[in-house]
């Protein structure tokens, strides 16, 4: 490695449900050492983490079953950089509307969200969005049973919106989107996350 080369970051992708393999592919194309995370030992090896989409209540139950919730909460509170997409946004939020009573989010970004805020699977849609920090061209965002952000805290930056609703937010080491960037061939949001590591 020359003095101008950046170190390769070890980026885990929580692999409990959802299109985690697509995230691994995107991160790998961006130059990260990306791998699937299912155990506390794998989590401990991460320099950063992606929490993908899926069914947030199921993912929460699997975190408990696999004894990942406590070590993940500790890593997040210690500043582990994390990128949450769709269900990942829900799990990282402060408050969840319409969640199960026992569904407790990690509360590492000061936003409130409503599950399936854009409707059921049949209401899925795509939109071209402008993302702060990307080059001038838009990003094609895929929304599938996506959460809606209902409140944004003062320390949270809104990086993209659809019809006035925040769909991409960032606060410190936490970045979240309500859509599925891994379902396109556009790796720019993964690269944007990696560039901040």
MARKE-596768 format. One line per 2 residues: their letters; for each residue x, z, y of C-alpha. Coordinates in Angstrom, 2 decimals, always signed. Each point is the difference from the previous one (the first is absolute). Layout:
! MARKE-596768
a> X/Z/Y ~ ...
***
This chain:
! MARKE-596768
xx> +0.00/+0.00/+0.00 ~ +1.37/-0.97/+3.41
xx> -0.35/+2.16/+3.09 ~ -2.85/-2.22/+1.22
xx> -2.03/+0.26/-3.20 ~ -2.88/+2.43/-0.11
xx> -0.14/+2.34/-2.99 ~ -2.58/-0.88/-2.64
xx> -2.87/+2.46/+0.14 ~ -1.58/+1.34/-3.19
xx> -3.71/-0.42/+0.64 ~ -2.51/+1.32/-2.48
xx> -3.52/-1.35/-0.43 ~ -2.54/+2.50/-1.29
xx> -1.11/-1.73/-3.21 ~ -3.19/+1.80/-0.98
xx> -2.51/-2.72/+0.79 ~ -0.39/-3.14/+2.08
xx> +2.33/-2.94/+0.67 ~ +3.18/+2.08/-0.07
xx> +1.96/-2.79/-1.72 ~ -0.69/-2.32/+2.94
xx> +1.46/+2.60/+2.38 ~ +3.12/+0.24/-2.17
xx> +0.34/-3.79/+0.17 ~ -0.38/-0.06/+3.80
xx> +2.49/+2.81/+0.53 ~ +2.50/-1.64/-2.36
xx> -0.25/-3.28/+1.89 ~ +0.79/+1.99/+3.17
xx> +3.21/+1.33/-1.57 ~ -1.12/+3.49/-1.04
xx> +0.78/+1.60/-3.35 ~ -3.70/+0.38/-0.86
xx> -1.38/+1.78/-3.07 ~ -3.21/+1.51/-1.36
xx> -0.62/+3.74/+0.36 ~ -2.04/+1.95/-2.56
xx> +2.00/+3.21/-0.43 ~ +1.44/+2.72/+2.25
xx> +3.48/-1.11/-1.06 ~ -0.63/-3.57/+1.17
xx> -1.47/+1.33/+3.25 ~ +3.14/+2.08/+0.58
xx> +2.09/-3.20/-0.14 ~ -1.85/-1.64/+2.92
xx> +1.38/-0.59/+3.48 ~ -3.52/-1.15/+0.97
xx> -3.36/-0.48/-1.69 ~ -2.91/-2.46/+0.02
xx> -3.45/+1.28/-0.97 ~ -2.07/-3.05/-0.92
xx> -3.69/-0.77/+0.01 ~ -2.29/+0.91/-2.86
xx> -2.79/+2.51/-0.42 ~ +0.97/+3.01/+2.09
xx> -1.94/+2.61/-1.99 ~ +1.50/-1.23/-3.28
xx> +3.48/-0.04/+1.52 ~ -0.48/+3.56/+1.24
xx> -1.01/+1.15/-3.50 ~ +3.00/-1.77/-1.55
xx> +2.35/+1.65/+2.49 ~ -1.24/+3.36/-1.29
xx> +0.06/-1.00/-3.66 ~ +3.58/-1.30/+0.21
xx> +1.12/+3.05/+2.04 ~ +1.03/-2.23/+2.91
xx> -2.14/+1.48/+2.77 ~ +2.19/+3.01/+0.85
xx> +3.37/-1.80/-0.09 ~ -1.49/-2.90/+1.99
xx> -1.43/+2.38/+2.61 ~ +3.40/+1.69/+0.29
xx> +1.85/-3.31/+0.42 ~ -2.52/-1.22/+2.60
xx> +0.22/+3.24/+1.96 ~ +3.80/-0.27/-0.12
xx> -0.20/-3.42/+1.68 ~ +0.03/-2.52/-2.88
xx> -0.80/-3.38/+1.61 ~ -3.26/-1.29/-1.47
xx> -2.11/-3.16/+0.30 ~ -3.63/+0.46/-1.09
xx> -2.24/-3.03/-0.56 ~ -3.80/+0.25/-0.34
xx> -0.43/+2.96/-2.38 ~ +3.49/+1.09/+1.06
xx> -1.30/+0.31/+3.56 ~ -2.84/+2.20/-1.27
xx> +2.36/+2.28/-1.94 ~ +2.32/+0.47/+2.99
xx> -2.71/+0.63/+2.63 ~ -1.01/+3.32/+1.54
xx> -3.71/-0.19/-0.88 ~ -2.07/-2.18/-2.35
xx> -3.67/-0.68/+0.59 ~ -2.11/-0.73/-3.11
xx> +2.68/+1.25/-2.39 ~ -0.59/+2.33/-2.91
xx> -0.08/+3.69/+0.99 ~ +3.23/+0.59/-1.95
xx> +1.77/-3.03/+1.49 ~ +2.62/+1.54/+2.28
xx> +2.22/-2.44/+1.92 ~ +3.68/+0.65/+0.74
xx> -0.62/+0.31/+3.76 ~ +3.27/-1.64/+1.10
xx> -1.46/-2.39/+2.58 ~ -2.54/+1.18/+2.56
xx> -2.83/-2.42/-0.76 ~ -3.45/+0.42/-1.53
xx> -1.31/-2.72/-2.32 ~ -3.24/-0.95/-1.72
xx> +0.31/-1.35/-3.54 ~ -1.42/-3.50/-0.60
xx> -0.72/-0.16/+3.73 ~ -0.27/-3.78/-0.02
xx> -2.38/-0.02/-2.96 ~ +0.15/-0.62/-3.72
xx> +2.08/-2.57/-1.92 ~ -2.46/-2.75/+0.91
xx> +0.77/+0.65/+3.68 ~ +3.71/-0.73/-0.40
xx> +1.45/-2.26/+2.69 ~ +3.19/-1.36/+1.52
xx> +1.00/-0.02/+3.66 ~ +2.94/-1.25/+2.05
xx> +1.32/+2.98/+1.94 ~ +2.63/+0.50/+2.66
xx> +2.47/+2.73/-1.03 ~ +2.19/+1.73/+2.55
xx> +3.64/-0.40/-0.99 ~ -0.41/-3.31/-1.86
xx> +1.01/-3.37/+1.41 ~ -2.72/-1.84/+1.90
xx> -1.91/-1.35/-3.01 ~ -2.99/+1.83/-1.48
xx> -0.13/+1.76/-3.36 ~ -2.71/-0.95/-2.52
xx> -1.50/+3.35/-1.05 ~ -2.05/+0.38/-3.20
xx> -2.68/+2.73/+0.16 ~ -1.48/+1.19/-3.32
xx> -2.25/+3.08/+0.10 ~ +2.15/+0.98/+2.94
xx> -0.06/+3.30/+1.89 ~ -1.00/+0.14/+3.66
xx> +2.01/+2.17/+2.37 ~ -2.51/+2.17/+1.87
xx> +2.43/+2.09/+2.08 ~ +3.60/-0.43/+1.14
xx> +2.11/+2.95/+1.16 ~ +2.02/-0.03/+3.22
xx> +3.36/-0.35/-1.82 ~ -1.11/-3.03/-2.05
xx> +0.82/-3.57/+1.07 ~ -2.61/-2.66/-0.79
xx> +1.91/-3.18/-0.94 ~ -2.93/-2.27/-0.92
xx> -3.79/-0.12/+0.36 ~ -2.97/-1.96/-1.30
xx> -3.05/-0.11/+2.28 ~ +1.32/+3.03/+1.88
xx> +0.57/+2.11/-3.14 ~ +3.58/+1.09/-0.82
xx> +1.23/-1.58/-3.25 ~ +3.72/+0.81/+0.27
xx> +1.36/+3.29/+1.31 ~ +3.37/+1.72/+0.11
xx> +1.16/+3.51/+0.80 ~ +3.61/+1.01/-0.55
xx> +0.95/-0.70/-3.62 ~ -3.56/-0.98/-1.05
xx> -1.41/-3.54/+0.21 ~ -3.48/-0.91/-1.26
xx> -2.20/-3.08/-0.21 ~ -3.61/-0.30/-1.12
xx> +0.61/-3.35/-1.72 ~ +2.16/-1.44/-2.81
xx> +3.20/-1.65/+1.31 ~ +1.30/-0.37/-3.55
xx> -2.74/-2.54/-0.84 ~ +1.58/-2.64/+2.22
xx> +3.38/-1.74/-0.14 ~ +0.81/+1.38/+3.46
xx> +2.55/+2.83/-0.35 ~ +0.31/+0.77/+3.72
xx> -1.81/+3.36/-0.11 ~ +2.16/+1.19/-2.89
xx> +3.06/-1.14/+1.95 ~ -1.27/+1.77/+3.11
xx> -0.24/+3.22/-2.04 ~ +3.48/-0.46/-1.48
xx> +1.54/-0.76/+3.40 ~ -0.93/+3.51/+1.16
x> +1.77/+1.76/-2.88
***
